[in-house]
Amino acid sequence: MQSSFIMFAMIMAFAFLMLIVIVSGPLSTLFKFLLRSIAGAAILYALNFAFAPLGIYIGINILTSCFVGFLGLPGIGSLIIISHILSV
């Protein structure tokens, strides 16, 4: 093998590892947000089941799931308040 090929391979391996290190931070944040959004959809489903006798229903879609995934319990509370205000 030529020394220029070995140097090129080492530089490319280093660049690839640096790219993985740089991108791993935002990817882990995105992964956490996606997991929280899925958990938010599950919580909304359970709340719809529990609050059905009271007439409170929150539509489960990507926007509401992401809203609950981003805000957590305050997001659930605000969605309940918004659904109550809009249903009146």
Residue frames as a rotation matrix with the C-alpha (Angstrom) as fourth column:
MET 1
0.578 0.816 0.000 0.00
0.816 -0.578 0.000 0.00
0.000 0.000 -1.000 0.00
GLN 2
-0.174 -0.599 0.782 1.07
0.520 -0.730 -0.443 3.50
0.836 0.329 0.439 -0.66
SER 3
-0.699 -0.174 -0.694 1.65
0.709 -0.290 -0.642 5.84
-0.090 -0.941 0.326 2.22
SER 4
-0.911 0.407 0.065 -0.67
-0.383 -0.895 0.228 8.46
0.151 0.183 0.971 0.71
PHE 5
-0.142 0.890 -0.434 -3.58
-0.148 0.414 0.898 5.97
0.979 0.191 0.072 0.77
ILE 6
-0.194 0.010 -0.981 -2.86
0.858 0.486 -0.165 5.11
0.475 -0.874 -0.103 4.41
MET 7
-0.938 -0.162 -0.308 -2.76
0.293 -0.845 -0.447 8.80
-0.188 -0.509 0.840 5.34
PHE 8
-0.662 0.750 0.008 -6.01
-0.519 -0.465 0.717 9.42
0.541 0.470 0.697 3.45
ALA 9
-0.016 0.658 -0.753 -7.70
0.284 0.725 0.628 6.48
0.959 -0.203 -0.199 5.22
MET 10
-0.487 -0.225 -0.844 -6.53
0.867 -0.003 -0.499 7.73
0.110 -0.974 0.197 8.63
ILE 11
-0.988 0.134 -0.071 -7.80
-0.128 -0.988 -0.091 11.26
-0.083 -0.081 0.993 7.92
MET 12
-0.390 0.898 -0.202 -11.15
-0.446 0.008 0.895 9.95
0.806 0.440 0.397 6.72
ALA 13
-0.087 0.320 -0.943 -11.51
0.670 0.720 0.183 7.70
0.737 -0.616 -0.277 9.78
PHE 14
-0.770 -0.246 -0.589 -10.73
0.614 -0.535 -0.580 10.66
-0.173 -0.808 0.563 12.05
ALA 15
-0.878 0.479 0.012 -13.23
-0.440 -0.816 0.375 12.87
0.189 0.324 0.927 10.19
PHE 16
-0.178 0.835 -0.521 -15.90
-0.043 0.523 0.852 10.18
0.983 0.174 -0.057 10.47
LEU 17
-0.245 0.030 -0.969 -15.33
0.898 0.385 -0.215 9.81
0.366 -0.923 -0.122 14.21
MET 18
-0.945 -0.106 -0.309 -15.45
0.222 -0.903 -0.368 13.57
-0.241 -0.416 0.877 14.70
LEU 19
-0.635 0.772 -0.039 -18.73
-0.472 -0.347 0.810 13.71
0.612 0.532 0.585 12.76
ILE 20
-0.040 0.601 -0.798 -20.20
0.465 0.718 0.518 11.04
0.884 -0.351 -0.308 15.02
VAL 21
-0.534 -0.224 -0.815 -19.12
0.844 -0.194 -0.500 12.95
-0.046 -0.955 0.293 18.12
ILE 22
-0.986 0.147 -0.077 -20.55
-0.152 -0.986 0.066 16.25
-0.066 0.077 0.995 16.81
VAL 23
-0.436 0.872 -0.221 -23.89
-0.491 -0.025 0.871 14.76
0.754 0.488 0.439 15.74
SER 24
-0.495 0.248 -0.833 -24.41
0.552 0.830 -0.080 12.52
0.671 -0.499 -0.548 18.78
GLY 25
-0.927 0.151 -0.344 -25.46
0.212 -0.546 -0.810 15.44
-0.310 -0.824 0.474 21.01
PRO 26
-0.550 0.771 -0.322 -28.40
-0.821 -0.569 0.042 16.63
-0.151 0.287 0.946 18.88
LEU 27
-0.365 0.421 -0.831 -29.38
-0.363 0.757 0.543 13.06
0.857 0.500 -0.123 18.04
SER 28
-0.747 0.094 -0.659 -29.69
0.582 0.572 -0.578 12.12
0.322 -0.815 -0.481 21.70
THR 29
-0.820 0.487 -0.301 -31.83
-0.197 -0.733 -0.651 15.20
-0.537 -0.474 0.697 22.32
LEU 30
-0.407 0.676 -0.615 -34.04
-0.870 -0.080 0.487 14.31
0.280 0.733 0.620 19.36
PHE 31
-0.531 0.156 -0.833 -34.33
0.090 0.988 0.128 10.73
0.843 -0.007 -0.538 20.60
LYS 32
-0.881 0.203 -0.427 -35.37
0.435 -0.003 -0.900 11.91
-0.184 -0.979 -0.085 24.07
PHE 33
-0.655 0.660 -0.368 -37.98
-0.632 -0.745 -0.213 14.23
-0.414 0.093 0.905 22.53
LEU 34
-0.374 0.509 -0.775 -39.40
-0.633 0.470 0.615 11.41
0.677 0.721 0.147 20.41
LEU 35
-0.676 0.099 -0.731 -39.64
0.460 0.831 -0.312 9.11
0.577 -0.547 -0.607 23.44
ARG 36
-0.852 0.373 -0.368 -41.38
0.156 -0.489 -0.858 11.83
-0.500 -0.788 0.358 25.45
SER 37
-0.544 0.676 -0.497 -43.80
-0.838 -0.470 0.277 12.45
-0.046 0.567 0.822 22.58
ILE 38
-0.423 0.366 -0.829 -44.69
-0.154 0.872 0.464 8.76
0.893 0.324 -0.312 22.38
ALA 39
-0.763 0.143 -0.630 -45.20
0.637 0.330 -0.696 8.71
0.108 -0.933 -0.343 26.15
GLY 40
-0.820 0.475 -0.319 -47.35
-0.331 -0.849 -0.412 11.84
-0.466 -0.232 0.854 25.80
ALA 41
-0.432 0.673 -0.600 -49.57
-0.715 0.150 0.683 10.10
0.550 0.724 0.417 23.25
ALA 42
-0.495 0.212 -0.843 -49.97
0.391 0.920 0.002 7.15
0.776 -0.329 -0.538 25.62
ILE 43
-0.855 0.174 -0.489 -50.88
0.419 -0.323 -0.849 9.46
-0.305 -0.930 0.203 28.49
LEU 44
-0.691 0.634 -0.347 -53.39
-0.704 -0.700 0.122 11.31
-0.166 0.328 0.930 26.32
TYR 45
-0.410 0.527 -0.744 -54.96
-0.294 0.696 0.655 7.99
0.863 0.488 -0.131 25.36
ALA 46
-0.608 0.139 -0.782 -55.26
0.695 0.568 -0.440 7.00
0.383 -0.811 -0.442 29.02
LEU 47
-0.868 0.289 -0.405 -56.72
0.045 -0.765 -0.643 10.38
-0.495 -0.576 0.650 29.96
ASN 48
-0.591 0.690 -0.417 -59.26
-0.739 -0.257 0.622 10.19
0.322 0.677 0.662 27.15
PHE 49
-0.377 0.418 -0.827 -60.33
0.216 0.908 0.360 6.83
0.901 -0.043 -0.432 28.49
ALA 50
-0.654 0.052 -0.755 -60.54
0.756 0.080 -0.650 8.14
0.027 -0.995 -0.092 32.08
PHE 51
-0.783 0.300 -0.545 -62.22
-0.055 -0.906 -0.420 11.48
-0.620 -0.299 0.726 31.29
ALA 52
-0.877 0.480 0.031 -64.75
0.118 0.152 0.981 10.15
0.466 0.864 -0.190 28.76
PRO 53
-0.170 0.878 -0.448 -67.57
0.963 0.244 0.111 10.03
0.207 -0.412 -0.887 31.37
LEU 54
-0.133 0.066 -0.989 -66.94
0.553 -0.823 -0.129 13.72
-0.822 -0.564 0.073 32.11
GLY 55
0.817 0.495 0.296 -67.17
0.490 -0.325 -0.809 14.67
-0.304 0.806 -0.508 28.45
ILE 56
0.486 -0.739 -0.467 -63.54
-0.614 -0.668 0.420 15.75
-0.622 0.083 -0.778 28.16
TYR 57
0.705 -0.278 0.653 -61.79
0.575 0.763 -0.296 14.54
-0.416 0.584 0.697 25.03
ILE 58
0.269 -0.712 -0.648 -58.42
-0.558 -0.664 0.498 15.58
-0.785 0.227 -0.576 23.64
GLY 59
0.965 0.068 -0.254 -57.60
-0.258 0.431 -0.865 14.61
0.051 0.900 0.433 20.08
ILE 60
0.356 -0.877 0.322 -54.46
0.048 0.361 0.931 12.52
-0.933 -0.316 0.171 19.78
ASN 61
0.951 -0.177 0.253 -52.28
0.257 -0.001 -0.967 13.61
0.172 0.984 0.044 16.88
ILE 62
0.138 -0.990 0.021 -48.68
0.850 0.107 -0.515 14.54
0.508 0.089 0.857 16.25
LEU 63
-0.161 -0.184 0.970 -49.14
-0.067 -0.978 -0.196 18.14
0.985 -0.097 0.145 17.41
THR 64
0.660 0.463 0.591 -50.75
-0.596 -0.156 0.788 17.29
0.457 -0.872 0.173 20.75
SER 65
0.864 -0.404 -0.300 -48.29
0.484 0.831 0.274 14.45
0.139 -0.382 0.914 21.38
CYS 66
-0.099 -0.942 0.320 -45.33
0.717 -0.290 -0.634 16.74
0.690 0.167 0.704 20.74
PHE 67
0.104 0.238 0.966 -46.94
-0.378 -0.889 0.259 19.45
0.920 -0.392 -0.002 22.89
VAL 68
0.936 0.257 0.240 -47.24
-0.322 0.356 0.877 17.05
0.140 -0.899 0.416 25.82
GLY 69
0.623 -0.769 -0.142 -43.78
0.749 0.639 -0.172 15.64
0.223 0.001 0.975 25.10
PHE 70
-0.187 -0.703 0.686 -42.27
0.400 -0.692 -0.601 19.13
0.897 0.162 0.411 25.21
LEU 71
-0.166 0.191 0.967 -44.19
-0.604 -0.795 0.053 20.57
0.780 -0.575 0.247 28.19
GLY 72
-0.903 -0.163 -0.398 -45.07
0.154 0.742 -0.652 17.48
0.402 -0.650 -0.645 30.23
LEU 73
-0.435 0.765 -0.475 -47.81
0.883 0.259 -0.391 17.86
-0.176 -0.589 -0.788 32.86
PRO 74
-0.395 0.327 -0.858 -48.40
-0.026 -0.938 -0.345 21.57
-0.918 -0.114 0.379 32.18
GLY 75
-0.872 0.059 -0.486 -48.97
-0.490 -0.083 0.868 20.63
0.011 0.995 0.101 28.55
ILE 76
-0.708 0.656 -0.262 -51.63
0.595 0.754 0.279 18.11
0.380 0.041 -0.924 29.54
GLY 77
-0.315 0.583 -0.749 -53.31
0.705 -0.385 -0.596 20.67
-0.635 -0.716 -0.290 31.76
SER 78
-0.561 0.079 -0.824 -53.28
-0.380 -0.909 0.172 23.34
-0.735 0.410 0.540 29.08
LEU 79
-0.920 0.262 -0.292 -54.72
-0.178 0.385 0.906 20.93
0.350 0.885 -0.307 26.51
ILE 80
-0.496 0.778 -0.384 -57.55
0.867 0.471 -0.165 20.05
0.052 -0.415 -0.908 28.90
ILE 81
-0.273 0.364 -0.890 -58.26
0.322 -0.838 -0.441 23.74
-0.906 -0.407 0.112 29.48
ILE 82
-0.771 -0.051 -0.634 -58.14
-0.523 -0.516 0.678 24.52
-0.362 0.855 0.371 25.76
SER 83
-0.853 0.492 -0.174 -60.45
0.256 0.684 0.683 21.61
0.455 0.539 -0.709 24.92
HIS 84
-0.316 0.760 -0.568 -62.89
0.888 0.026 -0.460 22.78
-0.334 -0.649 -0.683 27.61
ILE 85
-0.392 0.132 -0.911 -62.85
-0.071 -0.991 -0.113 26.38
-0.917 0.021 0.398 26.37
LEU 86
-0.850 0.008 -0.527 -63.33
-0.522 -0.151 0.839 25.37
-0.073 0.989 0.132 22.73
SER 87
-0.796 0.584 -0.159 -66.15
0.505 0.785 0.358 22.94
0.334 0.204 -0.920 23.49
VAL 88
-0.399 0.659 -0.638 -68.26
0.600 -0.339 -0.725 25.59
-0.693 -0.672 -0.261 25.25
